[in-house]
Amino acid sequence: MSALVFHIISADRTISGRWHKAFQKEGWLTAIDASCCPLEENCADRAGIYLIEISSPECRNQEDLKVILKARRPVSTLVFGDSQKVSNSQIAAFLEAGADDFIYKNIDERVLVAKLKAHMRRIMPAIVEAADKVVSRNGDIEVNRGRRVVKLEAREGKYTEISNLTQKEFDILSMLVGHEQKILTREFMLQELWGERGADIYSECIDKHVESLRRKLGLYGKRIKTVYGSGYMFT
């Protein structure tokens, strides 16, 4: 389960802190999001399971939930709330909006962990598939690392596949999309692409691969920005 991140989105620091400790005992990587801010570096390219509190500032209604699901593209989403404040009609509305399950926030941590383990067993195929994919934040570029295919949105809802990238071009695109809006230095990219041999490879080699990658991506290639004196960034 190392490819997963459990995101707890709640204004209740007591609950999020307790759940965070329970998840840590299981060896699960956990991110406490007081708001739906951009992911931290170590979470950026990992599949996510989200636990979102109903009626929190970030998820006041089902429309807010739809926005979160579209922006973050979780593998699975569970919503939770106070049994004294959440009605059955609210629970039904959030489930219809895309949540996979509902739990009460006073649930025992042992029961919560057991429920999540059972939930993960059911959705394991989706977890494996998500771990193989890197998707841009607005969803118009999808890099499937398992199939080594890139899908580009040609028009709304319609995608075209690109399969003529070299291995290094594919890996560079996967790296850039997975770290969207972050500057990747040439030194970092050399290390990621060639490992220990990276120190012996000229940095200009990265530039040549990026130049070829831009051409093959067409208009999408313009989103790979050169950060002079540093490296590259996907925007």
C-alpha positions as CSV (number, residue, x, y, z in Angstrom):
1,M,0.0,0.0,0.0
2,S,3.0,2.3,-0.2
3,A,1.7,3.9,-3.3
4,L,-1.4,5.3,-1.4
5,V,-1.8,8.5,0.5
6,F,-4.7,8.8,2.9
7,H,-6.0,12.4,2.9
8,I,-8.0,13.6,5.9
9,I,-9.9,16.8,5.0
10,S,-11.4,18.2,8.2
11,A,-11.4,21.3,10.4
12,D,-11.5,19.1,13.4
13,R,-7.9,18.8,14.5
14,T,-8.7,16.3,17.3
15,I,-10.3,13.8,14.8
16,S,-7.7,14.3,12.1
17,G,-4.9,13.9,14.7
18,R,-6.3,10.7,16.1
19,W,-6.8,9.2,12.7
20,H,-3.4,10.2,11.6
21,K,-1.8,8.4,14.5
22,A,-3.9,5.3,13.8
23,F,-2.9,5.3,10.1
24,Q,0.8,5.8,11.0
25,K,0.7,2.6,13.1
26,E,-0.4,0.8,10.0
27,G,2.5,2.3,8.0
28,W,0.1,4.3,5.9
29,L,1.2,7.7,4.4
30,T,-1.2,10.3,5.6
31,A,-1.8,14.0,4.7
32,I,-3.9,16.2,6.9
33,D,-5.5,18.8,4.6
34,A,-7.1,21.6,6.5
35,S,-8.0,22.8,3.1
36,C,-7.8,21.4,-0.4
37,C,-4.4,23.0,-1.1
38,P,-1.8,21.6,-3.6
39,L,-0.3,18.3,-2.5
40,E,3.0,18.1,-0.7
41,E,6.1,16.9,-2.7
42,N,6.0,13.3,-1.3
43,C,2.3,13.0,-2.1
44,A,2.1,14.5,-5.5
45,D,2.4,11.4,-7.7
46,R,0.6,8.9,-5.4
47,A,-2.9,7.5,-5.6
48,G,-5.1,8.9,-2.9
49,I,-8.0,7.8,-0.7
50,Y,-9.8,10.8,0.8
51,L,-11.7,11.1,4.0
52,I,-13.7,14.3,3.8
53,E,-15.8,15.8,6.6
54,I,-19.3,16.9,5.6
55,S,-20.1,20.5,6.4
56,S,-16.4,21.4,6.7
57,P,-15.5,24.8,5.1
58,E,-14.1,22.8,2.1
59,C,-17.1,20.5,1.6
60,R,-20.3,22.3,2.7
61,N,-22.5,20.5,0.2
62,Q,-22.5,18.0,-2.6
63,E,-21.4,20.6,-5.2
64,D,-18.2,21.2,-3.2
65,L,-17.6,17.5,-3.1
66,K,-17.9,17.3,-6.9
67,V,-15.3,20.1,-7.3
68,I,-12.9,18.2,-5.0
69,L,-13.4,15.0,-6.8
70,K,-12.8,16.6,-10.2
71,A,-9.7,18.5,-9.0
72,R,-8.0,15.7,-7.0
73,R,-9.2,12.5,-8.8
74,P,-9.0,10.2,-5.8
75,V,-9.1,6.4,-6.1
76,S,-11.8,6.4,-3.5
77,T,-13.6,8.9,-1.3
78,L,-15.3,8.4,2.1
79,V,-17.2,11.2,3.7
80,F,-17.8,11.5,7.5
81,G,-19.8,13.7,9.9
82,D,-21.3,14.1,13.3
83,S,-24.2,11.7,14.0
84,Q,-26.0,14.6,15.7
85,K,-25.7,17.0,12.9
86,V,-25.9,15.1,9.7
87,S,-29.2,14.0,8.3
88,N,-30.0,10.9,6.2
89,S,-30.9,13.1,3.3
90,Q,-27.5,14.8,3.5
91,I,-25.7,11.5,3.6
92,A,-27.7,10.3,0.5
93,A,-26.9,13.5,-1.4
94,F,-23.1,13.2,-0.8
95,L,-23.2,9.5,-1.8
96,E,-25.1,10.4,-5.0
97,A,-22.5,13.2,-5.6
98,G,-19.7,10.7,-5.8
99,A,-18.7,9.6,-2.3
100,D,-18.1,5.8,-2.0
101,D,-19.1,5.4,1.7
102,F,-20.2,7.4,4.8
103,I,-18.9,6.9,8.3
104,Y,-19.6,8.7,11.6
105,K,-16.7,10.7,13.0
106,N,-17.0,9.1,16.5
107,I,-16.1,5.7,15.0
108,D,-13.5,3.7,17.0
109,E,-10.1,3.9,15.3
110,R,-9.8,0.2,15.3
111,V,-13.1,-0.2,13.4
112,L,-12.1,2.6,11.0
113,V,-8.8,0.9,10.1
114,A,-10.6,-2.4,9.7
115,K,-13.2,-0.8,7.4
116,L,-10.5,0.8,5.3
117,K,-8.6,-2.4,4.9
118,A,-11.8,-4.1,3.8
119,H,-12.5,-1.2,1.5
120,M,-9.1,-1.4,-0.1
121,R,-9.5,-5.1,-0.7
122,R,-12.6,-4.4,-2.7
123,I,-11.0,-1.6,-4.8
124,M,-7.6,-3.1,-5.2
125,P,-7.8,-3.2,-9.1
126,A,-8.6,0.5,-9.1
127,I,-5.6,1.2,-6.7
128,V,-3.2,-0.7,-9.0
129,E,-4.6,1.2,-12.1
130,A,-4.3,4.6,-10.4
131,A,-0.7,3.9,-9.2
132,D,0.2,3.4,-12.9
133,K,-1.3,6.8,-14.0
134,V,-0.1,10.4,-13.7
135,V,-2.8,12.9,-14.6
136,S,-2.5,16.6,-15.0
137,R,-4.5,18.8,-12.6
138,N,-7.1,19.7,-15.2
139,G,-7.2,16.2,-16.5
140,D,-6.2,16.9,-20.1
141,I,-3.0,14.9,-20.1
142,E,-2.9,11.3,-18.7
143,V,0.4,9.3,-18.6
144,N,-0.2,5.6,-18.2
145,R,3.1,4.2,-16.9
146,G,1.9,0.6,-17.0
147,R,1.0,0.7,-20.7
148,R,3.5,3.4,-21.5
149,V,0.9,5.4,-23.4
150,V,0.1,9.1,-23.2
151,K,-3.5,10.4,-23.7
152,L,-4.1,14.0,-24.7
153,E,-7.5,15.7,-24.7
154,A,-8.2,16.6,-28.3
155,R,-11.5,18.2,-27.4
156,E,-13.7,18.1,-24.4
157,G,-14.2,14.4,-23.3
158,K,-12.3,13.1,-26.4
159,Y,-8.7,11.9,-26.1
160,T,-6.0,10.9,-28.6
161,E,-3.2,8.5,-27.7
162,I,0.5,9.1,-28.3
163,S,2.7,6.0,-28.3
164,N,5.8,7.1,-30.2
165,L,7.7,8.5,-27.3
166,T,11.1,7.1,-26.5
167,Q,11.6,5.6,-23.1
168,K,13.5,8.7,-21.8
169,E,10.9,11.1,-23.3
170,F,8.1,9.1,-21.7
171,D,9.9,9.1,-18.3
172,I,10.6,12.9,-18.5
173,L,6.9,13.6,-19.3
174,S,5.8,11.4,-16.4
175,M,8.2,13.2,-14.1
176,L,7.1,16.7,-15.2
177,V,3.3,16.0,-15.1
178,G,3.7,14.2,-11.7
179,H,5.4,17.4,-10.3
180,E,3.2,19.9,-12.0
181,Q,4.0,23.5,-11.3
182,K,7.3,22.6,-9.7
183,I,10.7,23.3,-11.1
184,L,12.7,20.2,-11.8
185,T,16.5,20.8,-12.1
186,R,18.5,19.1,-14.8
187,E,20.6,17.5,-12.0
188,F,17.4,16.0,-10.4
189,M,16.2,14.7,-13.8
190,L,19.6,13.2,-14.7
191,Q,19.6,11.3,-11.3
192,E,16.0,10.1,-11.8
193,L,16.6,8.9,-15.4
194,W,20.1,7.4,-15.1
195,G,20.6,6.8,-11.4
196,E,24.3,6.7,-10.3
197,R,25.3,7.2,-14.0
198,G,23.5,10.5,-14.0
199,A,26.7,12.3,-12.8
200,D,28.5,11.2,-16.0
201,I,25.7,12.3,-18.4
202,Y,25.9,15.8,-19.9
203,S,22.9,18.0,-18.9
204,E,22.4,19.0,-22.6
205,C,21.1,15.4,-23.0
206,I,18.0,16.4,-21.0
207,D,17.6,19.5,-23.3
208,K,17.6,17.3,-26.4
209,H,15.0,14.9,-25.0
210,V,12.8,17.7,-24.0
211,E,13.1,19.4,-27.4
212,S,12.0,16.1,-29.1
213,L,9.2,15.6,-26.5
214,R,7.8,19.1,-27.2
215,R,7.6,18.4,-30.9
216,K,5.8,15.1,-30.4
217,L,3.3,16.7,-28.0
218,G,2.3,19.4,-30.4
219,L,0.4,22.3,-28.7
220,Y,0.8,20.5,-25.4
221,G,4.5,20.8,-25.7
222,K,4.3,24.5,-25.0
223,R,3.3,23.6,-21.4
224,I,6.8,22.4,-20.7
225,K,8.5,25.6,-19.7
226,T,12.2,26.2,-19.6
227,V,13.4,27.7,-16.3
228,Y,16.6,29.3,-17.4
229,G,19.6,28.4,-15.3
230,S,17.7,25.7,-13.5
231,G,15.6,23.2,-15.5
232,Y,12.0,22.6,-16.6
233,M,8.5,23.0,-15.3
234,F,5.2,21.6,-16.5
235,T,2.4,24.2,-16.3
